[in-house]
Amino acid sequence: MLSRHIEIHTTDAHSVIDRETGERFDLGGPVTIGDHVWIGMGAIISKGVTIGDDNIVGARSFVTKSFVDSGTIIAGAPAKVIKTGVTWSRLLRTRYSEADMEAWRQ
């Protein structure tokens, strides 16, 4: 699920060059987002990042490295894991069964 005002970058859209060698060292990279990932409003996902299945990226987070483990809340600038052992659902209930929590896998 994607909120609004999200930015996903595969490059810096400019070159940063080593003056001594003339080599560019800020090369781009693919972004991979797994299944059942909720990305909050205003989040920025940087080049070369992988976000694993069943994760939540907090609003206004800046994700600069990969998070491949499932069931985590990732938030902050730079983003870090702030909680593990979670999942999410659009259903608004007080309690969820195992089947409810795994329904996204079908």
PDB file as gemmi writes it, atoms N, CA and C in Angstrom:
CRYST1    1.000    1.000    1.000  90.00  90.00  90.00 P 1                      
ATOM      1  N   MET A   1       0.863  -1.163   0.000  1.00  0.00           N  
ATOM      2  CA  MET A   1       0.000   0.000   0.000  1.00  0.00           C  
ATOM      3  C   MET A   1       0.911   1.228   0.000  1.00  0.00           C  
ATOM      4  N   LEU A   2       0.617   2.131  -0.898  1.00  0.00           N  
ATOM      5  CA  LEU A   2       1.427   3.334  -1.012  1.00  0.00           C  
ATOM      6  C   LEU A   2       0.599   4.548  -0.625  1.00  0.00           C  
ATOM      7  N   SER A   3       1.144   5.357   0.245  1.00  0.00           N  
ATOM      8  CA  SER A   3       0.498   6.611   0.605  1.00  0.00           C  
ATOM      9  C   SER A   3       0.848   7.659  -0.452  1.00  0.00           C  
ATOM     10  N   ARG A   4       0.691   8.915  -0.137  1.00  0.00           N  
ATOM     11  CA  ARG A   4       0.970   9.979  -1.107  1.00  0.00           C  
ATOM     12  C   ARG A   4       2.320  10.648  -0.840  1.00  0.00           C  
ATOM     13  N   HIS A   5       2.788  11.347  -1.859  1.00  0.00           N  
ATOM     14  CA  HIS A   5       4.040  12.123  -1.798  1.00  0.00           C  
ATOM     15  C   HIS A   5       5.257  11.253  -1.509  1.00  0.00           C  
ATOM     16  N   ILE A   6       5.253  10.034  -2.020  1.00  0.00           N  
ATOM     17  CA  ILE A   6       6.390   9.119  -1.859  1.00  0.00           C  
ATOM     18  C   ILE A   6       7.378   9.364  -2.996  1.00  0.00           C  
ATOM     19  N   GLU A   7       8.669   9.290  -2.678  1.00  0.00           N  
ATOM     20  CA  GLU A   7       9.703   9.385  -3.706  1.00  0.00           C  
ATOM     21  C   GLU A   7      10.506   8.099  -3.686  1.00  0.00           C  
ATOM     22  N   ILE A   8      10.693   7.517  -4.872  1.00  0.00           N  
ATOM     23  CA  ILE A   8      11.514   6.319  -5.013  1.00  0.00           C  
ATOM     24  C   ILE A   8      12.584   6.651  -6.048  1.00  0.00           C  
ATOM     25  N   HIS A   9      13.851   6.633  -5.606  1.00  0.00           N  
ATOM     26  CA  HIS A   9      14.966   7.062  -6.458  1.00  0.00           C  
ATOM     27  C   HIS A   9      15.848   5.874  -6.829  1.00  0.00           C  
ATOM     28  N   THR A  10      16.183   5.761  -8.115  1.00  0.00           N  
ATOM     29  CA  THR A  10      17.142   4.750  -8.551  1.00  0.00           C  
ATOM     30  C   THR A  10      18.486   5.369  -8.908  1.00  0.00           C  
ATOM     31  N   THR A  11      18.565   6.678  -8.816  1.00  0.00           N  
ATOM     32  CA  THR A  11      19.806   7.411  -9.080  1.00  0.00           C  
ATOM     33  C   THR A  11      19.750   8.736  -8.329  1.00  0.00           C  
ATOM     34  N   ASP A  12      20.877   9.425  -8.266  1.00  0.00           N  
ATOM     35  CA  ASP A  12      20.909  10.748  -7.649  1.00  0.00           C  
ATOM     36  C   ASP A  12      20.523  11.841  -8.637  1.00  0.00           C  
ATOM     37  N   ALA A  13      20.424  11.501  -9.924  1.00  0.00           N  
ATOM     38  CA  ALA A  13      20.106  12.457 -10.992  1.00  0.00           C  
ATOM     39  C   ALA A  13      21.199  13.509 -11.169  1.00  0.00           C  
ATOM     40  N   HIS A  14      22.373  13.195 -10.701  1.00  0.00           N  
ATOM     41  CA  HIS A  14      23.548  14.037 -10.908  1.00  0.00           C  
ATOM     42  C   HIS A  14      24.769  13.152 -10.670  1.00  0.00           C  
ATOM     43  N   SER A  15      25.926  13.639 -10.996  1.00  0.00           N  
ATOM     44  CA  SER A  15      27.152  12.874 -10.787  1.00  0.00           C  
ATOM     45  C   SER A  15      28.005  13.505  -9.703  1.00  0.00           C  
ATOM     46  N   VAL A  16      28.538  12.664  -8.840  1.00  0.00           N  
ATOM     47  CA  VAL A  16      29.551  13.087  -7.885  1.00  0.00           C  
ATOM     48  C   VAL A  16      30.841  12.383  -8.331  1.00  0.00           C  
ATOM     49  N   ILE A  17      31.878  13.200  -8.598  1.00  0.00           N  
ATOM     50  CA  ILE A  17      33.070  12.713  -9.280  1.00  0.00           C  
ATOM     51  C   ILE A  17      34.303  12.893  -8.407  1.00  0.00           C  
ATOM     52  N   ASP A  18      35.119  11.867  -8.352  1.00  0.00           N  
ATOM     53  CA  ASP A  18      36.406  11.930  -7.658  1.00  0.00           C  
ATOM     54  C   ASP A  18      37.351  12.762  -8.523  1.00  0.00           C  
ATOM     55  N   ARG A  19      37.827  13.884  -8.003  1.00  0.00           N  
ATOM     56  CA  ARG A  19      38.704  14.781  -8.775  1.00  0.00           C  
ATOM     57  C   ARG A  19      40.018  14.110  -9.178  1.00  0.00           C  
ATOM     58  N   GLU A  20      40.511  13.218  -8.339  1.00  0.00           N  
ATOM     59  CA  GLU A  20      41.797  12.584  -8.619  1.00  0.00           C  
ATOM     60  C   GLU A  20      41.702  11.582  -9.773  1.00  0.00           C  
ATOM     61  N   THR A  21      40.644  10.797  -9.805  1.00  0.00           N  
ATOM     62  CA  THR A  21      40.528   9.731 -10.804  1.00  0.00           C  
ATOM     63  C   THR A  21      39.560  10.060 -11.935  1.00  0.00           C  
ATOM     64  N   GLY A  22      38.683  11.044 -11.732  1.00  0.00           N  
ATOM     65  CA  GLY A  22      37.664  11.355 -12.721  1.00  0.00           C  
ATOM     66  C   GLY A  22      36.502  10.374 -12.723  1.00  0.00           C  
ATOM     67  N   GLU A  23      36.514   9.459 -11.762  1.00  0.00           N  
ATOM     68  CA  GLU A  23      35.471   8.427 -11.690  1.00  0.00           C  
ATOM     69  C   GLU A  23      34.264   8.921 -10.902  1.00  0.00           C  
ATOM     70  N   ARG A  24      33.110   8.575 -11.420  1.00  0.00           N  
ATOM     71  CA  ARG A  24      31.868   8.847 -10.692  1.00  0.00           C  
ATOM     72  C   ARG A  24      31.701   7.778  -9.619  1.00  0.00           C  
ATOM     73  N   PHE A  25      31.343   8.187  -8.403  1.00  0.00           N  
ATOM     74  CA  PHE A  25      31.192   7.184  -7.340  1.00  0.00           C  
ATOM     75  C   PHE A  25      29.809   7.154  -6.712  1.00  0.00           C  
ATOM     76  N   ASP A  26      28.846   7.849  -7.282  1.00  0.00           N  
ATOM     77  CA  ASP A  26      27.469   7.781  -6.773  1.00  0.00           C  
ATOM     78  C   ASP A  26      26.551   7.088  -7.789  1.00  0.00           C  
ATOM     79  N   LEU A  27      26.963   5.916  -8.220  1.00  0.00           N  
ATOM     80  CA  LEU A  27      26.197   5.193  -9.228  1.00  0.00           C  
ATOM     81  C   LEU A  27      24.813   4.817  -8.717  1.00  0.00           C  
ATOM     82  N   GLY A  28      23.871   4.707  -9.624  1.00  0.00           N  
ATOM     83  CA  GLY A  28      22.505   4.347  -9.278  1.00  0.00           C  
ATOM     84  C   GLY A  28      22.374   2.860  -8.977  1.00  0.00           C  
ATOM     85  N   GLY A  29      21.170   2.464  -8.629  1.00  0.00           N  
ATOM     86  CA  GLY A  29      20.888   1.061  -8.353  1.00  0.00           C  
ATOM     87  C   GLY A  29      19.396   0.830  -8.278  1.00  0.00           C  
ATOM     88  N   PRO A  30      18.962  -0.406  -8.508  1.00  0.00           N  
ATOM     89  CA  PRO A  30      17.531  -0.696  -8.496  1.00  0.00           C  
ATOM     90  C   PRO A  30      16.946  -0.613  -7.090  1.00  0.00           C  
ATOM     91  N   VAL A  31      15.656  -0.373  -7.033  1.00  0.00           N  
ATOM     92  CA  VAL A  31      14.902  -0.423  -5.782  1.00  0.00           C  
ATOM     93  C   VAL A  31      13.958  -1.616  -5.887  1.00  0.00           C  
ATOM     94  N   THR A  32      13.964  -2.466  -4.861  1.00  0.00           N  
ATOM     95  CA  THR A  32      13.090  -3.630  -4.831  1.00  0.00           C  
ATOM     96  C   THR A  32      12.197  -3.536  -3.602  1.00  0.00           C  
ATOM     97  N   ILE A  33      10.891  -3.605  -3.833  1.00  0.00           N  
ATOM     98  CA  ILE A  33       9.922  -3.529  -2.738  1.00  0.00           C  
ATOM     99  C   ILE A  33       9.121  -4.822  -2.757  1.00  0.00           C  
ATOM    100  N   GLY A  34       9.142  -5.545  -1.642  1.00  0.00           N  
ATOM    101  CA  GLY A  34       8.491  -6.840  -1.554  1.00  0.00           C  
ATOM    102  C   GLY A  34       6.975  -6.748  -1.544  1.00  0.00           C  
ATOM    103  N   ASP A  35       6.341  -7.895  -1.336  1.00  0.00           N  
ATOM    104  CA  ASP A  35       4.885  -7.983  -1.246  1.00  0.00           C  
ATOM    105  C   ASP A  35       4.411  -7.511   0.125  1.00  0.00           C  
ATOM    106  N   HIS A  36       3.223  -6.927   0.143  1.00  0.00           N  
ATOM    107  CA  HIS A  36       2.559  -6.505   1.379  1.00  0.00           C  
ATOM    108  C   HIS A  36       3.429  -5.524   2.180  1.00  0.00           C  
ATOM    109  N   VAL A  37       3.848  -4.477   1.505  1.00  0.00           N  
ATOM    110  CA  VAL A  37       4.635  -3.412   2.133  1.00  0.00           C  
ATOM    111  C   VAL A  37       3.783  -2.148   2.129  1.00  0.00           C  
ATOM    112  N   TRP A  38       3.699  -1.503   3.272  1.00  0.00           N  
ATOM    113  CA  TRP A  38       2.960  -0.254   3.428  1.00  0.00           C  
ATOM    114  C   TRP A  38       3.997   0.856   3.551  1.00  0.00           C  
ATOM    115  N   ILE A  39       3.982   1.794   2.618  1.00  0.00           N  
ATOM    116  CA  ILE A  39       4.921   2.912   2.638  1.00  0.00           C  
ATOM    117  C   ILE A  39       4.142   4.172   2.986  1.00  0.00           C  
ATOM    118  N   GLY A  40       4.499   4.796   4.099  1.00  0.00           N  
ATOM    119  CA  GLY A  40       3.785   5.953   4.623  1.00  0.00           C  
ATOM    120  C   GLY A  40       4.043   7.232   3.844  1.00  0.00           C  
ATOM    121  N   MET A  41       3.188   8.212   4.094  1.00  0.00           N  
ATOM    122  CA  MET A  41       3.218   9.503   3.410  1.00  0.00           C  
ATOM    123  C   MET A  41       4.587  10.180   3.518  1.00  0.00           C  
ATOM    124  N   GLY A  42       5.057  10.665   2.385  1.00  0.00           N  
ATOM    125  CA  GLY A  42       6.280  11.451   2.348  1.00  0.00           C  
ATOM    126  C   GLY A  42       7.569  10.664   2.492  1.00  0.00           C  
ATOM    127  N   ALA A  43       7.486   9.337   2.468  1.00  0.00           N  
ATOM    128  CA  ALA A  43       8.704   8.528   2.591  1.00  0.00           C  
ATOM    129  C   ALA A  43       9.566   8.682   1.341  1.00  0.00           C  
ATOM    130  N   ILE A  44      10.874   8.589   1.535  1.00  0.00           N  
ATOM    131  CA  ILE A  44      11.834   8.623   0.431  1.00  0.00           C  
ATOM    132  C   ILE A  44      12.613   7.310   0.477  1.00  0.00           C  
ATOM    133  N   ILE A  45      12.600   6.592  -0.641  1.00  0.00           N  
ATOM    134  CA  ILE A  45      13.341   5.334  -0.755  1.00  0.00           C  
ATOM    135  C   ILE A  45      14.510   5.605  -1.697  1.00  0.00           C  
ATOM    136  N   SER A  46      15.722   5.376  -1.223  1.00  0.00           N  
ATOM    137  CA  SER A  46      16.923   5.716  -1.968  1.00  0.00           C  
ATOM    138  C   SER A  46      17.375   4.570  -2.875  1.00  0.00           C  
ATOM    139  N   LYS A  47      18.254   4.902  -3.797  1.00  0.00           N  
ATOM    140  CA  LYS A  47      18.778   3.951  -4.780  1.00  0.00           C  
ATOM    141  C   LYS A  47      19.419   2.732  -4.111  1.00  0.00           C  
ATOM    142  N   GLY A  48      19.260   1.588  -4.775  1.00  0.00           N  
ATOM    143  CA  GLY A  48      19.908   0.367  -4.313  1.00  0.00           C  
ATOM    144  C   GLY A  48      19.269  -0.293  -3.113  1.00  0.00           C  
ATOM    145  N   VAL A  49      18.099   0.155  -2.681  1.00  0.00           N  
ATOM    146  CA  VAL A  49      17.460  -0.344  -1.463  1.00  0.00           C  
ATOM    147  C   VAL A  49      16.520  -1.502  -1.785  1.00  0.00           C  
ATOM    148  N   THR A  50      16.505  -2.496  -0.897  1.00  0.00           N  
ATOM    149  CA  THR A  50      15.519  -3.577  -0.931  1.00  0.00           C  
ATOM    150  C   THR A  50      14.726  -3.530   0.359  1.00  0.00           C  
ATOM    151  N   ILE A  51      13.406  -3.573   0.233  1.00  0.00           N  
ATOM    152  CA  ILE A  51      12.525  -3.660   1.394  1.00  0.00           C  
ATOM    153  C   ILE A  51      11.809  -4.992   1.279  1.00  0.00           C  
ATOM    154  N   GLY A  52      11.994  -5.857   2.260  1.00  0.00           N  
ATOM    155  CA  GLY A  52      11.420  -7.203   2.232  1.00  0.00           C  
ATOM    156  C   GLY A  52       9.911  -7.204   2.395  1.00  0.00           C  
ATOM    157  N   ASP A  53       9.323  -8.394   2.233  1.00  0.00           N  
ATOM    158  CA  ASP A  53       7.880  -8.590   2.360  1.00  0.00           C  
ATOM    159  C   ASP A  53       7.365  -8.223   3.750  1.00  0.00           C  
ATOM    160  N   ASP A  54       6.092  -7.823   3.789  1.00  0.00           N  
ATOM    161  CA  ASP A  54       5.340  -7.642   5.034  1.00  0.00           C  
ATOM    162  C   ASP A  54       5.997  -6.649   5.997  1.00  0.00           C  
ATOM    163  N   ASN A  55       6.318  -5.480   5.484  1.00  0.00           N  
ATOM    164  CA  ASN A  55       6.936  -4.432   6.296  1.00  0.00           C  
ATOM    165  C   ASN A  55       6.141  -3.135   6.218  1.00  0.00           C  
ATOM    166  N   ILE A  56       6.430  -2.244   7.153  1.00  0.00           N  
ATOM    167  CA  ILE A  56       5.817  -0.924   7.196  1.00  0.00           C  
ATOM    168  C   ILE A  56       6.945   0.106   7.214  1.00  0.00           C  
ATOM    169  N   VAL A  57       6.859   1.092   6.312  1.00  0.00           N  
ATOM    170  CA  VAL A  57       7.810   2.203   6.290  1.00  0.00           C  
ATOM    171  C   VAL A  57       7.052   3.428   6.802  1.00  0.00           C  
ATOM    172  N   GLY A  58       7.525   4.007   7.882  1.00  0.00           N  
ATOM    173  CA  GLY A  58       6.851   5.131   8.510  1.00  0.00           C  
ATOM    174  C   GLY A  58       6.827   6.383   7.646  1.00  0.00           C  
ATOM    175  N   ALA A  59       5.838   7.225   7.912  1.00  0.00           N  
ATOM    176  CA  ALA A  59       5.697   8.493   7.206  1.00  0.00           C  
ATOM    177  C   ALA A  59       6.964   9.335   7.359  1.00  0.00           C  
ATOM    178  N   ARG A  60       7.348   9.988   6.284  1.00  0.00           N  
ATOM    179  CA  ARG A  60       8.500  10.890   6.226  1.00  0.00           C  
ATOM    180  C   ARG A  60       9.838  10.219   6.536  1.00  0.00           C  
ATOM    181  N   SER A  61       9.890   8.918   6.396  1.00  0.00           N  
ATOM    182  CA  SER A  61      11.151   8.196   6.612  1.00  0.00           C  
ATOM    183  C   SER A  61      12.042   8.324   5.385  1.00  0.00           C  
ATOM    184  N   PHE A  62      13.356   8.270   5.611  1.00  0.00           N  
ATOM    185  CA  PHE A  62      14.336   8.304   4.536  1.00  0.00           C  
ATOM    186  C   PHE A  62      15.092   6.982   4.588  1.00  0.00           C  
ATOM    187  N   VAL A  63      14.763   6.084   3.652  1.00  0.00           N  
ATOM    188  CA  VAL A  63      15.331   4.734   3.639  1.00  0.00           C  
ATOM    189  C   VAL A  63      16.571   4.748   2.758  1.00  0.00           C  
ATOM    190  N   THR A  64      17.746   4.606   3.381  1.00  0.00           N  
ATOM    191  CA  THR A  64      19.024   4.686   2.672  1.00  0.00           C  
ATOM    192  C   THR A  64      19.756   3.361   2.607  1.00  0.00           C  
ATOM    193  N   LYS A  65      19.220   2.332   3.279  1.00  0.00           N  
ATOM    194  CA  LYS A  65      19.834   1.007   3.234  1.00  0.00           C  
ATOM    195  C   LYS A  65      18.723  -0.035   3.182  1.00  0.00           C  
ATOM    196  N   SER A  66      19.094  -1.260   2.854  1.00  0.00           N  
ATOM    197  CA  SER A  66      18.116  -2.331   2.691  1.00  0.00           C  
ATOM    198  C   SER A  66      17.661  -2.902   4.020  1.00  0.00           C  
ATOM    199  N   PHE A  67      16.391  -3.326   4.049  1.00  0.00           N  
ATOM    200  CA  PHE A  67      15.781  -4.013   5.184  1.00  0.00           C  
ATOM    201  C   PHE A  67      15.094  -5.246   4.603  1.00  0.00           C  
ATOM    202  N   VAL A  68      15.722  -6.395   4.699  1.00  0.00           N  
ATOM    203  CA  VAL A  68      15.202  -7.590   4.033  1.00  0.00           C  
ATOM    204  C   VAL A  68      14.367  -8.472   4.955  1.00  0.00           C  
ATOM    205  N   ASP A  69      14.479  -8.306   6.264  1.00  0.00           N  
ATOM    206  CA  ASP A  69      13.664  -9.086   7.184  1.00  0.00           C  
ATOM    207  C   ASP A  69      12.203  -8.689   7.051  1.00  0.00           C  
ATOM    208  N   SER A  70      11.298  -9.637   7.300  1.00  0.00           N  
ATOM    209  CA  SER A  70       9.865  -9.386   7.238  1.00  0.00           C  
ATOM    210  C   SER A  70       9.329  -8.997   8.607  1.00  0.00           C  
ATOM    211  N   GLY A  71       8.159  -8.374   8.598  1.00  0.00           N  
ATOM    212  CA  GLY A  71       7.453  -8.091   9.839  1.00  0.00           C  
ATOM    213  C   GLY A  71       8.080  -7.008  10.693  1.00  0.00           C  
ATOM    214  N   THR A  72       8.568  -5.948  10.035  1.00  0.00           N  
ATOM    215  CA  THR A  72       9.203  -4.871  10.790  1.00  0.00           C  
ATOM    216  C   THR A  72       8.547  -3.528  10.478  1.00  0.00           C  
ATOM    217  N   ILE A  73       8.675  -2.618  11.425  1.00  0.00           N  
ATOM    218  CA  ILE A  73       8.349  -1.212  11.187  1.00  0.00           C  
ATOM    219  C   ILE A  73       9.686  -0.494  11.052  1.00  0.00           C  
ATOM    220  N   ILE A  74       9.834   0.204   9.946  1.00  0.00           N  
ATOM    221  CA  ILE A  74      11.060   0.929   9.620  1.00  0.00           C  
ATOM    222  C   ILE A  74      10.689   2.411   9.614  1.00  0.00           C  
ATOM    223  N   ALA A  75      11.403   3.218  10.363  1.00  0.00           N  
ATOM    224  CA  ALA A  75      11.050   4.638  10.411  1.00  0.00           C  
ATOM    225  C   ALA A  75      12.266   5.477  10.787  1.00  0.00           C  
ATOM    226  N   GLY A  76      12.175   6.763  10.456  1.00  0.00           N  
ATOM    227  CA  GLY A  76      13.216   7.713  10.826  1.00  0.00           C  
ATOM    228  C   GLY A  76      13.994   8.211   9.635  1.00  0.00           C  
ATOM    229  N   ALA A  77      14.928   9.120   9.918  1.00  0.00           N  
ATOM    230  CA  ALA A  77      15.783   9.696   8.885  1.00  0.00           C  
ATOM    231  C   ALA A  77      17.209   9.780   9.434  1.00  0.00           C  
ATOM    232  N   PRO A  78      18.056   8.833   9.130  1.00  0.00           N  
ATOM    233  CA  PRO A  78      17.817   7.692   8.251  1.00  0.00           C  
ATOM    234  C   PRO A  78      16.955   6.629   8.942  1.00  0.00           C  
ATOM    235  N   ALA A  79      16.267   5.842   8.121  1.00  0.00           N  
ATOM    236  CA  ALA A  79      15.359   4.823   8.650  1.00  0.00           C  
ATOM    237  C   ALA A  79      16.128   3.727   9.376  1.00  0.00           C  
ATOM    238  N   LYS A  80      15.494   3.218  10.426  1.00  0.00           N  
ATOM    239  CA  LYS A  80      16.019   2.069  11.173  1.00  0.00           C  
ATOM    240  C   LYS A  80      14.822   1.243  11.639  1.00  0.00           C  
ATOM    241  N   VAL A  81      15.081   0.010  12.033  1.00  0.00           N  
ATOM    242  CA  VAL A  81      14.010  -0.847  12.539  1.00  0.00           C  
ATOM    243  C   VAL A  81      13.617  -0.349  13.922  1.00  0.00           C  
ATOM    244  N   ILE A  82      12.316  -0.060  14.100  1.00  0.00           N  
ATOM    245  CA  ILE A  82      11.869   0.393  15.413  1.00  0.00           C  
ATOM    246  C   ILE A  82      10.971  -0.624  16.114  1.00  0.00           C  
ATOM    247  N   LYS A  83      10.483  -1.629  15.346  1.00  0.00           N  
ATOM    248  CA  LYS A  83       9.678  -2.688  15.958  1.00  0.00           C  
ATOM    249  C   LYS A  83       9.694  -3.892  15.032  1.00  0.00           C  
ATOM    250  N   THR A  84       9.730  -5.084  15.609  1.00  0.00           N  
ATOM    251  CA  THR A  84       9.690  -6.327  14.845  1.00  0.00           C  
ATOM    252  C   THR A  84       8.474  -7.149  15.266  1.00  0.00           C  
ATOM    253  N   GLY A  85       8.196  -8.202  14.511  1.00  0.00           N  
ATOM    254  CA  GLY A  85       7.095  -9.086  14.851  1.00  0.00           C  
ATOM    255  C   GLY A  85       5.732  -8.492  14.581  1.00  0.00           C  
ATOM    256  N   VAL A  86       5.609  -7.689  13.513  1.00  0.00           N  
ATOM    257  CA  VAL A  86       4.343  -7.027  13.189  1.00  0.00           C  
ATOM    258  C   VAL A  86       3.895  -7.390  11.777  1.00  0.00           C  
ATOM    259  N   THR A  87       2.648  -7.136  11.492  1.00  0.00           N  
ATOM    260  CA  THR A  87       2.089  -7.160  10.154  1.00  0.00           C  
ATOM    261  C   THR A  87       1.061  -6.042  10.097  1.00  0.00           C  
ATOM    262  N   TRP A  88       0.366  -5.881   8.985  1.00  0.00           N  
ATOM    263  CA  TRP A  88      -0.621  -4.813   8.892  1.00  0.00           C  
ATOM    264  C   TRP A  88      -1.810  -5.278   8.055  1.00  0.00           C  
ATOM    265  N   SER A  89      -2.932  -4.600   8.232  1.00  0.00           N  
ATOM    266  CA  SER A  89      -4.152  -4.924   7.518  1.00  0.00           C  
ATOM    267  C   SER A  89      -4.982  -3.664   7.342  1.00  0.00           C  
ATOM    268  N   ARG A  90      -5.759  -3.613   6.281  1.00  0.00           N  
ATOM    269  CA  ARG A  90      -6.688  -2.496   6.081  1.00  0.00           C  
ATOM    270  C   ARG A  90      -7.964  -2.690   6.896  1.00  0.00           C  
ATOM    271  N   LEU A  91      -8.193  -3.899   7.402  1.00  0.00           N  
ATOM    272  CA  LEU A  91      -9.371  -4.157   8.221  1.00  0.00           C  
ATOM    273  C   LEU A  91      -9.225  -3.456   9.565  1.00  0.00           C  
ATOM    274  N   LEU A  92     -10.320  -2.949  10.082  1.00  0.00           N  
ATOM    275  CA  LEU A  92     -10.294  -2.233  11.358  1.00  0.00           C  
ATOM    276  C   LEU A  92     -10.966  -3.094  12.420  1.00  0.00           C  
ATOM    277  N   ARG A  93     -10.182  -3.944  13.052  1.00  0.00           N  
ATOM    278  CA  ARG A  93     -10.690  -4.832  14.087  1.00  0.00           C  
ATOM    279  C   ARG A  93      -9.850  -4.658  15.350  1.00  0.00           C  
ATOM    280  N   THR A  94     -10.382  -5.158  16.454  1.00  0.00           N  
ATOM    281  CA  THR A  94      -9.645  -5.123  17.711  1.00  0.00           C  
ATOM    282  C   THR A  94      -8.663  -6.290  17.805  1.00  0.00           C  
ATOM    283  N   ARG A  95      -9.042  -7.431  17.231  1.00  0.00           N  
ATOM    284  CA  ARG A  95      -8.205  -8.619  17.286  1.00  0.00           C  
ATOM    285  C   ARG A  95      -8.265  -9.327  15.937  1.00  0.00           C  
ATOM    286  N   TYR A  96      -7.163  -9.970  15.571  1.00  0.00           N  
ATOM    287  CA  TYR A  96      -7.047 -10.657  14.288  1.00  0.00           C  
ATOM    288  C   TYR A  96      -6.651 -12.109  14.496  1.00  0.00           C  
ATOM    289  N   SER A  97      -7.240 -13.003  13.710  1.00  0.00           N  
ATOM    290  CA  SER A  97      -6.865 -14.416  13.754  1.00  0.00           C  
ATOM    291  C   SER A  97      -5.592 -14.623  12.936  1.00  0.00           C  
ATOM    292  N   GLU A  98      -4.991 -15.773  13.078  1.00  0.00           N  
ATOM    293  CA  GLU A  98      -3.813 -16.117  12.275  1.00  0.00           C  
ATOM    294  C   GLU A  98      -4.165 -16.039  10.786  1.00  0.00           C  
ATOM    295  N   ALA A  99      -5.354 -16.528  10.433  1.00  0.00           N  
ATOM    296  CA  ALA A  99      -5.785 -16.495   9.026  1.00  0.00           C  
ATOM    297  C   ALA A  99      -5.911 -15.047   8.534  1.00  0.00           C  
ATOM    298  N   ASP A 100      -6.455 -14.154   9.360  1.00  0.00           N  
ATOM    299  CA  ASP A 100      -6.551 -12.728   9.002  1.00  0.00           C  
ATOM    300  C   ASP A 100      -5.171 -12.150   8.700  1.00  0.00           C  
ATOM    301  N   MET A 101      -4.215 -12.472   9.556  1.00  0.00           N  
ATOM    302  CA  MET A 101      -2.875 -11.892   9.431  1.00  0.00           C  
ATOM    303  C   MET A 101      -2.105 -12.459   8.245  1.00  0.00           C  
ATOM    304  N   GLU A 102      -2.472 -13.642   7.800  1.00  0.00           N  
ATOM    305  CA  GLU A 102      -1.772 -14.277   6.674  1.00  0.00           C  
ATOM    306  C   GLU A 102      -2.530 -14.155   5.356  1.00  0.00           C  
ATOM    307  N   ALA A 103      -3.708 -13.539   5.360  1.00  0.00           N  
ATOM    308  CA  ALA A 103      -4.562 -13.457   4.169  1.00  0.00           C  
ATOM    309  C   ALA A 103      -3.853 -12.808   2.982  1.00  0.00           C  
ATOM    310  N   TRP A 104      -2.962 -11.878   3.208  1.00  0.00           N  
ATOM    311  CA  TRP A 104      -2.260 -11.194   2.116  1.00  0.00           C  
ATOM    312  C   TRP A 104      -1.409 -12.144   1.283  1.00  0.00           C  
ATOM    313  N   ARG A 105      -1.021 -13.280   1.851  1.00  0.00           N  
ATOM    314  CA  ARG A 105      -0.167 -14.235   1.141  1.00  0.00           C  
ATOM    315  C   ARG A 105      -0.913 -14.989   0.039  1.00  0.00           C  
ATOM    316  N   GLN A 106      -2.247 -14.963   0.050  1.00  0.00           N  
ATOM    317  CA  GLN A 106      -3.038 -15.729  -0.920  1.00  0.00           C  
ATOM    318  C   GLN A 106      -3.065 -15.096  -2.256  1.00  0.00           C  
TER     319      GLN A 106                                                      
END                                                                             
